[in-house]
């Protein structure tokens, strides 16, 4: 089923010094679409993801999720009510919870909460680690768990902020292939922030470049 999941209209953001980090951003992401946003460090990519997730509030503009306003000048839906998954480079797993408990954390109120974590741990090939703790597994395994945890609640939008950056090239290539396959099978709607154009081209239906706080679509060089 197509149709827009995310609509951003005329969004700008500035900090206390009055300098805009984002300016007049317009973006539409359709259901099942994977887009990437590339750009230099500090250009505003992560700030945009944080605003979409509700972790920061834009200075002006409107965000709609599934055609309903999530944030505008007068209103902002709390992050926990937006059903948005977020994966960051440092993985941010809960150290005191087992791998299974980490994936189960966001779905504890769902009726099939027992089966869902096992499904996603199996998809990412870490089901045998379910009783271990984050410090007992490798960085690559931790990132698989972070991806499984973010997808378990079936989020409206999955935000990936440089999620593969800390991995070596072999692990990165392996996880790229597996993750893209799972995202497409689940018809996930995804925004990836990356500085790696090859990574962006591998994953994405569309690529946007952030430059001087503004967003512009660029042409895909390859087809996957």
Residue pairs with C-beta under 8 A, 6 or more apart in sequence:
1 31
2 30
2 31
2 32
3 30
3 31
3 67
4 28
4 29
4 30
4 31
4 64
4 67
5 29
5 30
5 31
5 33
5 65
5 66
5 156
5 157
5 189
6 27
6 28
6 29
6 52
6 63
6 64
6 65
6 156
6 157
6 189
6 191
7 27
7 28
7 62
7 63
7 64
7 67
8 25
8 26
8 27
8 28
8 52
8 61
8 62
8 63
8 64
9 26
9 61
9 62
9 63
9 64
10 24
10 25
10 26
10 60
10 61
10 62
11 22
11 24
11 25
11 26
11 48
11 51
11 58
11 60
11 61
11 62
11 63
12 20
12 22
12 23
12 24
12 25
12 58
12 59
12 60
12 61
12 213
13 20
13 21
13 22
13 44
13 47
13 51
13 56
13 58
13 59
14 20
14 21
14 59
15 21
20 59
20 213
21 44
21 47
21 213
22 44
22 47
22 48
22 51
22 58
22 213
22 214
23 212
23 213
23 214
24 214
25 48
25 61
25 214
25 215
26 215
27 208
27 215
29 35
29 157
29 189
29 191
30 189
31 187
31 189
32 187
32 188
32 189
33 189
33 190
33 205
33 206
34 180
34 183
34 184
34 188
34 189
34 190
34 192
34 203
34 204
34 205
35 190
35 191
35 192
35 204
35 205
35 206
35 207
35 208
36 191
36 192
36 193
36 194
36 199
36 200
36 203
36 204
36 206
36 207
36 208
37 45
37 48
37 191
37 192
37 193
37 194
37 207
37 208
37 209
37 210
37 215
38 45
38 193
38 194
38 195
38 196
38 197
38 200
38 207
38 208
38 209
38 210
39 45
39 195
39 209
39 210
39 211
40 195
40 211
41 195
43 210
43 211
43 212
43 213
44 210
44 213
45 161
45 193
45 210
46 161
46 193
47 56
48 193
48 210
48 215
49 86
49 159
49 161
49 191
49 193
50 56
51 57
51 58
51 63
51 71
52 63
52 84
52 157
52 159
52 191
53 79
53 82
53 84
53 86
53 159
54 70
54 71
54 76
54 77
54 78
54 79
54 82
54 84
55 79
57 71
57 76
58 71
60 73
61 72
62 69
62 71
62 72
63 69
63 70
63 71
63 72
64 70
65 77
65 82
65 84
65 156
65 157
66 156
69 75
70 76
70 77
70 82
71 77
82 156
83 153
83 154
83 155
83 156
84 155
84 156
84 157
84 158
84 159
85 150
85 151
85 153
85 155
85 157
85 158
85 159
86 150
86 158
86 159
86 161
87 143
87 146
87 147
87 150
87 158
87 159
87 160
87 161
87 163
88 161
88 162
88 163
89 161
89 162
89 163
89 165
89 166
90 166
91 134
91 139
91 142
91 143
91 145
91 146
92 146
93 102
93 134
93 142
93 145
93 146
93 149
94 101
94 102
94 105
94 134
95 133
95 134
95 135
96 133
97 105
97 133
98 130
98 131
98 132
98 133
99 121
99 126
99 129
99 130
99 131
99 132
99 133
99 134
99 137
99 145
100 117
100 118
100 121
100 130
100 131
102 134
102 145
102 149
103 116
103 117
103 120
103 121
103 145
103 148
103 149
103 152
104 113
104 116
104 117
104 152
105 149
106 149
106 152
106 153
107 113
107 116
107 117
107 152
107 153
110 116
110 153
116 152
117 130
117 148
117 152
118 127
118 130
120 148
120 149
120 151
120 152
121 127
121 129
121 130
121 145
121 148
123 148
123 182
124 144
124 145
124 147
124 148
124 178
124 182
125 144
125 178
126 137
126 141
126 144
126 145
126 148
129 136
129 137
129 141
129 145
134 142
134 145
137 145
139 166
139 167
139 171
140 167
140 171
140 175
143 163
143 164
143 166
143 167
143 175
144 175
146 163
147 163
147 179
147 182
150 158
151 158
151 182
151 186
151 188
154 186
155 188
156 189
157 189
157 190
157 191
158 183
158 188
158 189
158 190
158 191
159 190
159 191
159 193
160 190
160 191
160 192
160 193
161 193
162 193
162 194
162 195
163 192
164 172
164 175
164 176
164 199
165 195
165 196
167 175
176 199
176 202
176 203
180 202
180 203
180 224
182 188
183 190
183 203
190 203
192 199
192 200
192 203
192 204
194 200
197 207
197 221
200 207
201 207
201 220
201 221
201 222
201 224
202 224
203 224
204 220
206 217
206 220
207 217
207 218
207 219
207 220
208 215
208 216
208 217
208 218
209 215
209 216
209 218
